[in-house]
Amino acid sequence: MVYWRVMQTARKITVEVPPELLEKAQRASGTGITQTVRAGLQLVAASQTYPRLRQFRGKIRFARTLAELKADR
């Protein structure tokens, strides 16, 4: 389940989108237009984070082992 953090103020925008693209995106998300657009914007914003996270690969030491994490589920 995805929880959206609702901002105090929202901007109303007008966007022209090809109908086929919108329908395809809505089928993939299983939600309405607003939720689909929000999910798409979240993915675009998050995509900036992935390259930065990859820079840490192998450079972070965790205090707990994998076995401890699995046992803590």
Secondary structure, DSSP 8 states (H G I E B T S, - for coil): -------SS---------HHHHHHHHHHHTS-HHHHHHHHHHHHHHHTHHHHHHTTTTT---SS-HHHHHHT-
